[in-house]
Amino acid sequence: MPHPTAASAPVVTIAHHVPFLDQLAARWMAEVDDDPQRTGAGLILLPSRRAARALTEAFLRRADGRALLLPRIAPIAALDEAALALSGEAALDLPPAVEPLRRLATLTLLVLQGGAAFGDVRTVDQAWPLARALADLMDEAEWAECDLRERLPEAADGDFAEHWGLTLKFLSIVTGVWPSWLEEQGVMNPVARQVALLHAQAAHWRENPLPAGQRLWAAGFSDAVPSTVAVLRTVLDMPGGRLVLTPVDMNMDADTWSALPPGHPQAGTARMLSDLGVARDDLVVWDDLPAGCMAAAPPGRATLLSDALLPAPALGQWLAPAPAPEVQGLSVLHAADQQEEAAAIALILRQAIERPGQSAALVTPDRTLAGRVATELARWGVIADDSAGEGLATTPQATFLRLIVQAVDGGLSPVALLSMLKHPLAACGLSPGNCRASARLLERAVLRGPAPPPGIAGLRAALSRAGQDEHGALADAPDAPQELSAFLDRLERALDPLLSRASGVAEVVDLLSALVESAQALAATDTGDGATRLWSGEEGNALGAHLAELLTWCDVLPAQRVGALDGLLASSLAGVTVHGRRALRGREQVAVHPRVFIWGLLEARLQTAGTIVLGGLVETVWPPATDPGPWMSRPMRTRICLPSPECAIGQAAHDFIACACAAPDVVLSVPGRRQGAPAVAARWLVRLDAYLTGRGARIAEHPALSWLEQLDRPSGPPAPVAPPRPCPPVAMRPRSLSVTEIETWMRDPYAIYARRILGLKRLADLEELADAADYGEIVHDALDRWFTRHPDRWPPGGEAQMVRLFAEVLEEARLRPALAAWWAPRLERIARWCAATESARRAAGVPGTVLTELSGRMELSGFSFGTFVLRGRADRIDRDAEGGLSLIDYKTGTLPTRNSVLRGWQSQLVLEAAMIEAGGFAPEVTGQVRELVYWRLTGGHVPAQVLDIAQGKILSDLIAECRTRLRDRVAEYDNPHMPYLSHPHPGQEPRFADYAHLARVAEWSAAREEDMA
């Protein structure tokens, strides 16, 4: 039998270097001698809608402005069901497909009913992902035409682990309950219906061939499920039927071809040809370029990639003599991380479209990378056509809904509440600017520091404690904040539908309705309603339609808490995309650029461009991770005839080669790190590098990283800033400091400048946890109360009374229960230690009287710019019967070292002693100080430590020296040229530096350390 010619061959393939769709259009038209009327007679089947649109464009390019009747071009999944019905087929006898969200909602209910058999699933947000996995399993089995009811019972027989058997019992949902539900409701699974339609279409064509002169081609298929194979087989049996395959490796030896592993790029094509009963040798290759068409890539590139990706048993062919590898037009981009990769890719695409008529595309399955590149392109005013669309879950409207749920479920905690109020859609019936200003005022007045009690009532109580007179509105200022109590009233009214259901459970539909009501109230402005702001535009319409479906079908779900809505929204929106043809830049809408594209792998098939970047070429991204799913292991999948997970690797490899041969200039992009962790380059790049190394060749590095360095980094070495040297006028410098500020003045004068001269105060953290400072306040307060009640005599049963007093002070602090439970035993141990210590001291006659929390001041005169006042507050001063004074300081944190006190770095207690001797406190505590003592009260395994600093002459000399140092320091800063330096003494920096960021310490201190090294 003679080999078929190119014109008569029923099965052909197009060479890699030939633009597939342009060749397809040219051959279709050439068979009718480019007659524009006869061109429209026939049907071309393609694998996807995107390919169908691209083929239409190829026909228009071929027509070059002439009038032309186009053939019918259809994706195979969108064949006209009505045509089958009109022809007398029983297609319309098929039940309708079940709505996707209805299916997921019902499966979620079934998972909840059987949740104890699979991880004790109790809430809809836990069950919905499992329901989606069940739906995916059914879809996969139906595409493979595998009857799970027959095969699943056999899947875990033999030596499989027991838990797989339990899993299969759970899957009785699929084999028993779900088919019964479908029959009862009169619906079908969507994939099952699509498979039935494809078989019906194949049967119809077999019984009713197309009329003479009508051609039927199927093009662009590289793999096929059984129902698609049935259609393709029918196409080949039709008069005028033809199958046009994506490039097939015709040079691979027969033995290798017959044993291709699932992960090989040609494995799917080989499997499809086998199912069709077509031998590879019977294929005809269309390798000529259509008139006026440029080659998609150098002809040798496909050979290079094919040789590099040979299966392991055939790698011996690498040792055979071969021509030099064709690496022209290939380059590689090794970025440090995802952000650098995205910025560099954006520069590559922008550089490509500088050439008139040149198109450029990024191909990647990584939606995060696609979003980053789109953002970077917007920097240049280029809005890319992202054919995969934007995830609906990441749109501003969907994010706003989830933030509302999180805020209500979290009891209006500060972080969650501010995240909601500062969202661009939040307005609360005010202008957006008024709302944000009110939110910022609420943040400063109430939300900074320890979190207020939960709910609106907690916010009002915290506002009352903060004092609201100073937080009123500035009525005459634009975008002024509203008075906070009125703003809280607005917030309560808007959130009331959800807040009223937050304390218990409610029907999911009621919760969704309450969420929509609250969201619309929060989004309403002073000039417009919230519904218009939320549901307008492509994103709003898509989200509104999704919520409408949830409200329709989630009535079957059991009652849930408000918090379950967050997970429900995230799970139900996963994988849902929205397509927009315009984007916002500032307040203007910008059209999508006609020559810049971002394609997913499906959208990129059969497409060509002038420059293509293959992005995200790392393991688990491209190629994807081989996950058999949560339901069955690989051997179990094999037993019931489900496709191997490695088949996805083969399809990804096919897409890699196809895209790498779809443009003259191709950039292979590999980030070094992904999501903060080291990334492993795709196995194909490793293979390619090994093959080229053996041939003495390599792929050139793309220069985009050097462009990026020139763009965003200084041309010379970085020059760190110099340490700040503020020298304010002496008249602005403080003439009064506390004893604690004196230590700060020594260690970090810049902090004194920022706080006392600039008037800057550190903002407390949001939801600031109670820390050692709060613990110290409780200890100080308890001891102050005790000695105020018992200054000179120890009462009977004093230890028990002191323990009770500490417990009372802890209770008054109203800490969260877990923290109070943690501190209570520590405070009890402190109380018992203090009681034992005080009892012993009283028994020995020391002290006579205890005075606590005394305030004092000392004036230092004789300076050219006036008197300097030192202020202080002593924790405790003991006076014995002879009038001797002891100064005791309580510490709940770290004790100072004796050496640091003696050297003057921690002079608080010494300065208080100087104030006592100068008469700076009450007359009854004026005199000579005999001892300085620190009590470290931690309540740990060792409840307390006592540090005696100095006594006698050593103490007298220390006090005199400290007074002299203070006078000298005041005199130094009375010099207008004396700067307030930041951290002037290396090694003596303060433990807590609130102004280090303002002084840019991290920048100049690193340079100082390098100079010292």
Order of alpha helices (4+ residues) and beta strands (2+ residues): beta-alpha-beta-alpha-beta-alpha-alpha-alpha-alpha-alpha-alpha-alpha-beta-alpha-beta-alpha-alpha-beta-alpha-beta-alpha-beta-alpha-beta-beta-alpha-alpha-alpha-alpha-alpha-alpha-alpha-alpha-alpha-beta-beta-beta-beta-alpha-beta-alpha-alpha-beta-beta-beta-alpha-beta-alpha-beta-alpha-alpha-alpha-alpha-alpha-beta-beta-beta-alpha-alpha-beta-beta-alpha-alpha
